[in-house]
Amino acid sequence: MSVPAIETRGLVKRFGNTAAVDGIDLDIAQGGIYGVLGPNGAGKTTAIRMLATLLRPDAGEARVLGHDVFTEPKTIREKIALTGQFASLDEDLTGIENLMLLGRLLGYSARDAKLRGMTLLEAFGLTDAAGRQVKKYSGGMRRRLDIAGSLIVTPQLMFLDEPTTGIDPRSRNQVWDIIRTLVEGGTTILLTTQHLEEADQLADRIAVIDTGKVIAEGTPGQLKAQVGTGALKVRVVDSTRREEAAEILGRTLLAEVIRESDPSALTVRLEDESRAASALIALQDSALAVETFALGQPSLDEVFLALTGHKTAHESSDGVSEEVQEEAA
């Protein structure tokens, strides 16, 4: 049986009077993608920095690939890679110069560093930009180059802290493909994100973190099952009658009706999917025209809302992000 990628018990990190991480327990097997989902300020980045031995925990235990973060940080660093939310690149150097620099720092000869750098640039679709200064790269290109830099030496475990922050949808999909390829090559990925779709698309298992605590853990399907067996999604033709439709659905299904950002859309979590038909009949009886009437699993967004009472896109309660808290400590 292989050693777990990550094991933590009661992991704690405080900045002043604020517990950024407040007793986290994790058991993450090697292989695949493990997602850590939570809003800005939830404790995701702080947890990763402790596991990557960049921050010393204030309490608890943590082992990475079988090694203790307190007593074996050097061994851990030799086996992992970390890509943060912001690209750690020299913008005045070219793409290949950045990778060669990292290669030389890791013990490669000049020739081997250039060979490894060009191989990575080709793999990441950046060959044409090899001789261009990084400050002239797009956001998506910088993110791909940053990940490439973490792979000069192939890690057993890679921490990706919100890897698609600030990039366009096309670049995001490219990064997703890169992540999947890394896993196919044998690297275990711990991915933090505040984007529900990203966690749903990539992660085999997900830990939901809020206010420094793990509040739920499981596969995407298991998490969705926690908020009901199904979600009824309704879109009315006339948006001015949405409130009327919401009242009918709530009365018929005896369930909370969620008003979506789309002014015509409603969602209802159902414990008993067989009651959906009666809701459609009630809408028809009131001459309420429906464009969409679909029954499916709840989204991870609905899961997070049900678990925490708020959506993911917000800052910590005092309006200060984890990174600012760390810098101030």
C-alpha positions as CSV (number, residue, x, y, z in Angstrom):
1,M,0.0,0.0,0.0
2,S,1.5,3.4,-1.0
3,V,2.2,6.1,1.4
4,P,-0.5,8.8,1.4
5,A,0.3,12.0,-0.4
6,I,-0.9,14.1,2.5
7,E,-2.0,13.4,6.1
8,T,-2.9,16.2,8.5
9,R,-4.4,16.2,12.0
10,G,-5.6,19.3,13.7
11,L,-3.5,21.6,11.6
12,V,-3.6,25.2,12.8
13,K,-2.1,28.5,11.7
14,R,-2.9,31.9,13.3
15,F,-2.1,35.4,12.3
16,G,-2.6,37.6,15.3
17,N,-6.0,36.8,16.7
18,T,-7.2,35.3,13.4
19,A,-7.1,31.5,12.9
20,A,-6.5,31.3,9.1
21,V,-6.4,27.5,9.4
22,D,-8.4,26.1,12.3
23,G,-7.9,22.4,12.9
24,I,-7.8,20.8,9.4
25,D,-7.8,17.0,9.0
26,L,-6.9,15.7,5.6
27,D,-6.2,12.2,4.2
28,I,-5.2,12.4,0.5
29,A,-4.1,9.3,-1.4
30,Q,-1.4,9.4,-4.1
31,G,-2.6,9.7,-7.7
32,G,-5.4,11.8,-9.2
33,I,-6.5,15.4,-8.4
34,Y,-7.7,16.5,-4.9
35,G,-9.6,19.8,-4.9
36,V,-9.7,22.2,-2.0
37,L,-12.7,24.5,-2.6
38,G,-13.5,27.7,-0.7
39,P,-13.9,31.4,-0.9
40,N,-11.1,34.0,-0.7
41,G,-9.9,34.0,2.9
42,A,-11.1,30.5,3.7
43,G,-7.6,29.2,4.5
44,K,-6.7,27.4,1.3
45,T,-3.5,29.2,0.5
46,T,-2.3,29.1,4.1
47,A,-2.9,25.4,4.2
48,I,-0.9,24.8,1.0
49,R,2.0,27.0,2.3
50,M,2.2,24.9,5.5
51,L,2.2,21.6,3.5
52,A,4.8,23.0,1.2
53,T,6.9,23.9,4.3
54,L,6.9,27.6,3.5
55,L,4.9,28.3,6.8
56,R,5.4,26.6,10.1
57,P,2.1,25.3,11.6
58,D,1.2,26.6,15.1
59,A,-0.4,23.3,16.1
60,G,-1.3,19.9,14.7
61,E,0.5,17.3,12.6
62,A,1.2,17.1,8.9
63,R,3.0,14.6,6.7
64,V,3.7,15.0,3.0
65,L,4.6,11.8,1.1
66,G,5.3,10.2,4.4
67,H,7.6,13.0,5.7
68,D,7.0,15.3,8.7
69,V,6.7,19.0,7.8
70,F,8.3,19.9,11.1
71,T,11.4,17.7,11.0
72,E,11.9,16.8,7.3
73,P,11.1,20.0,5.3
74,K,14.2,19.6,3.0
75,T,13.1,16.1,1.9
76,I,9.6,17.3,1.2
77,R,10.8,20.2,-0.9
78,E,12.8,17.7,-3.1
79,K,9.6,15.8,-3.9
80,I,7.1,18.6,-4.5
81,A,6.4,21.6,-6.7
82,L,4.3,24.7,-6.0
83,T,2.6,27.1,-8.3
84,G,1.0,30.0,-6.6
85,Q,-1.8,32.4,-7.6
86,F,0.6,34.8,-9.2
87,A,3.3,33.9,-11.7
88,S,6.8,33.8,-10.1
89,L,8.7,34.8,-13.3
90,D,11.3,37.4,-14.2
91,E,9.4,39.6,-16.7
92,D,12.6,41.0,-18.2
93,L,13.8,37.6,-19.2
94,T,12.5,35.6,-22.1
95,G,10.5,32.4,-21.7
96,I,13.5,30.1,-22.3
97,E,15.8,32.2,-20.2
98,N,13.4,31.8,-17.2
99,L,13.3,28.1,-17.6
100,M,17.1,27.9,-18.1
101,L,17.6,29.9,-14.9
102,L,15.5,27.5,-12.9
103,G,17.2,24.5,-14.5
104,R,20.7,25.9,-13.5
105,L,19.5,26.6,-10.0
106,L,18.4,22.9,-9.8
107,G,21.8,21.6,-10.9
108,Y,21.4,21.2,-14.7
109,S,24.3,22.1,-17.0
110,A,23.7,25.0,-19.3
111,R,23.1,22.6,-22.2
112,D,20.7,20.3,-20.3
113,A,18.8,23.3,-18.8
114,K,18.2,24.7,-22.3
115,L,17.2,21.3,-23.6
116,R,14.8,20.7,-20.7
117,G,13.4,24.3,-21.1
118,M,12.7,23.9,-24.9
119,T,11.1,20.5,-24.2
120,L,8.7,22.1,-21.7
121,L,8.0,25.1,-23.9
122,E,7.0,22.7,-26.7
123,A,4.8,20.6,-24.4
124,F,3.0,23.8,-23.2
125,G,2.5,25.3,-26.6
126,L,5.0,28.1,-26.1
127,T,7.8,27.3,-28.5
128,D,7.0,30.4,-30.7
129,A,7.3,32.6,-27.7
130,A,10.5,31.1,-26.4
131,G,12.6,34.2,-27.3
132,R,10.0,36.8,-26.2
133,Q,10.2,38.7,-22.9
134,V,7.7,37.4,-20.4
135,K,6.3,40.9,-19.9
136,K,4.9,40.6,-23.4
137,Y,3.1,37.4,-22.7
138,S,-0.6,37.1,-22.2
139,G,-2.0,36.1,-18.8
140,G,-2.7,32.5,-20.0
141,M,0.9,32.2,-21.5
142,R,2.4,33.4,-18.2
143,R,0.4,30.8,-16.2
144,R,1.5,28.0,-18.6
145,L,5.1,29.1,-18.3
146,D,4.8,29.3,-14.5
147,I,3.6,25.7,-14.4
148,A,6.3,24.7,-16.8
149,G,8.9,26.1,-14.4
150,S,7.5,23.9,-11.7
151,L,8.2,20.9,-13.8
152,I,11.9,21.3,-14.5
153,V,12.2,18.3,-12.2
154,T,9.1,16.2,-12.3
155,P,7.5,16.3,-8.9
156,Q,5.6,13.4,-7.1
157,L,3.2,16.0,-5.7
158,M,2.3,19.3,-7.2
159,F,0.4,22.1,-5.3
160,L,-1.6,24.4,-7.7
161,D,-3.0,27.4,-5.8
162,E,-5.9,28.8,-7.9
163,P,-4.0,28.1,-11.2
164,T,-6.6,29.8,-13.5
165,T,-7.1,33.0,-11.5
166,G,-7.2,36.0,-13.9
167,I,-7.0,34.2,-17.2
168,D,-9.5,33.9,-20.0
169,P,-11.7,30.8,-20.7
170,R,-9.6,29.5,-23.5
171,S,-6.4,29.7,-21.5
172,R,-8.2,28.1,-18.5
173,N,-9.2,25.1,-20.6
174,Q,-5.5,24.8,-21.7
175,V,-4.4,24.8,-18.1
176,W,-7.0,22.1,-17.3
177,D,-5.6,19.9,-20.1
178,I,-2.1,20.4,-18.7
179,I,-3.3,19.4,-15.2
180,R,-4.9,16.2,-16.6
181,T,-1.7,15.4,-18.5
182,L,0.4,15.7,-15.4
183,V,-1.8,13.3,-13.5
184,E,-1.6,10.8,-16.4
185,G,2.2,11.0,-16.0
186,G,2.0,10.0,-12.4
187,T,2.0,13.3,-10.5
188,T,-0.5,13.8,-7.7
189,I,-2.2,17.2,-7.8
190,L,-3.6,19.2,-4.9
191,L,-5.6,22.0,-6.5
192,T,-7.1,25.0,-4.6
193,T,-9.9,26.9,-6.3
194,Q,-12.9,29.1,-5.5
195,H,-14.4,28.2,-8.9
196,L,-17.1,25.5,-8.6
197,E,-16.8,24.5,-12.3
198,E,-13.1,24.0,-12.0
199,A,-13.5,21.7,-9.0
200,D,-16.3,19.8,-10.7
201,Q,-14.3,19.3,-13.9
202,L,-11.0,18.3,-12.4
203,A,-11.2,16.9,-8.9
204,D,-11.6,13.2,-8.0
205,R,-12.4,14.3,-4.4
206,I,-13.0,17.7,-2.9
207,A,-12.6,19.2,0.6
208,V,-14.8,22.2,1.1
209,I,-13.1,24.8,3.4
210,D,-14.7,27.8,5.1
211,T,-13.3,30.0,7.9
212,G,-10.3,27.7,8.2
213,K,-12.2,24.5,8.7
214,V,-13.1,21.5,6.5
215,I,-16.9,21.5,6.5
216,A,-17.4,18.7,4.0
217,E,-15.4,16.2,2.0
218,G,-16.1,13.6,-0.7
219,T,-16.4,13.1,-4.4
220,P,-18.3,15.7,-6.4
221,G,-21.3,13.3,-6.6
222,Q,-21.3,12.7,-2.8
223,L,-21.2,16.4,-2.0
224,K,-24.1,17.0,-4.4
225,A,-26.1,14.3,-2.8
226,Q,-25.8,16.1,0.6
227,V,-28.2,18.8,-0.6
228,G,-30.9,16.6,-2.0
229,T,-31.3,13.9,-4.6
230,G,-32.1,16.4,-7.4
231,A,-32.3,19.9,-8.5
232,L,-35.3,21.2,-10.5
233,K,-34.3,24.0,-12.9
234,V,-37.0,26.2,-14.3
235,R,-36.8,29.1,-16.8
236,V,-39.9,31.0,-17.4
237,V,-40.6,32.7,-20.8
238,D,-41.7,36.0,-19.2
239,S,-39.2,37.2,-16.6
240,T,-41.7,39.6,-15.1
241,R,-43.7,36.5,-13.9
242,R,-40.7,34.8,-12.2
243,E,-41.9,35.7,-8.7
244,E,-45.3,34.3,-9.4
245,A,-43.6,31.1,-10.7
246,A,-41.4,31.0,-7.5
247,E,-44.5,31.2,-5.3
248,I,-46.2,28.4,-7.2
249,L,-43.1,26.1,-7.0
250,G,-42.6,26.8,-3.3
251,R,-46.2,26.1,-2.5
252,T,-46.4,22.9,-4.7
253,L,-43.0,21.4,-3.7
254,L,-42.8,22.7,-0.1
255,A,-39.2,23.6,-0.7
256,E,-37.0,26.6,-0.9
257,V,-36.9,28.3,-4.3
258,I,-33.5,29.9,-5.3
259,R,-33.6,32.9,-7.6
260,E,-30.7,32.6,-10.0
261,S,-28.8,35.5,-11.4
262,D,-30.6,34.9,-14.7
263,P,-33.8,37.0,-14.2
264,S,-35.9,34.2,-15.7
265,A,-34.4,31.2,-13.9
266,L,-35.3,29.4,-10.7
267,T,-33.9,26.3,-8.9
268,V,-35.5,24.1,-6.3
269,R,-33.7,21.3,-4.4
270,L,-35.8,18.2,-4.2
271,E,-35.8,15.3,-1.7
272,D,-38.5,13.6,-3.7
273,E,-38.0,13.9,-7.5
274,S,-41.4,12.3,-8.2
275,R,-43.0,15.6,-7.2
276,A,-41.5,17.5,-10.1
277,A,-44.4,16.6,-12.4
278,S,-46.9,18.2,-10.0
279,A,-44.9,21.5,-10.2
280,L,-45.1,21.5,-14.0
281,I,-48.9,20.9,-13.9
282,A,-49.3,23.8,-11.4
283,L,-47.3,26.2,-13.7
284,Q,-49.5,25.1,-16.6
285,D,-52.7,25.6,-14.7
286,S,-51.6,29.2,-14.0
287,A,-50.8,29.8,-17.7
288,L,-47.2,30.3,-17.0
289,A,-45.1,29.5,-20.1
290,V,-41.9,27.6,-19.3
291,E,-38.9,27.7,-21.6
292,T,-36.9,25.1,-19.6
293,F,-38.0,22.5,-17.1
294,A,-35.1,20.1,-16.2
295,L,-34.4,17.8,-13.3
296,G,-30.7,16.9,-12.5
297,Q,-28.1,16.9,-9.8
298,P,-27.5,20.1,-7.9
299,S,-24.4,22.1,-8.9
300,L,-21.4,22.5,-6.6
301,D,-22.4,26.2,-6.3
302,E,-25.7,25.0,-4.7
303,V,-23.8,22.6,-2.6
304,F,-21.5,25.3,-1.3
305,L,-24.4,27.7,-0.6
306,A,-26.3,24.9,1.3
307,L,-23.2,24.1,3.4
308,T,-22.1,27.6,4.2
309,G,-25.0,29.9,3.7
310,H,-23.0,32.0,1.2
311,K,-21.4,31.7,-2.2
312,T,-17.7,31.3,-2.9
313,A,-16.9,34.7,-4.4
314,H,-16.3,36.8,-1.3
315,E,-13.5,37.9,1.0
316,S,-12.9,36.9,4.6
317,S,-15.1,38.4,7.2
318,D,-12.8,41.2,8.0
319,G,-12.3,42.0,4.3
320,V,-8.6,40.9,4.4
321,S,-7.3,38.1,2.3
322,E,-5.1,35.3,3.5
323,E,-2.1,36.7,1.7
324,V,-2.5,40.1,3.4
325,Q,-2.9,38.4,6.7
326,E,0.3,36.4,6.2
327,E,2.3,39.6,5.1
328,A,1.0,41.4,8.2
329,A,1.9,38.7,10.6
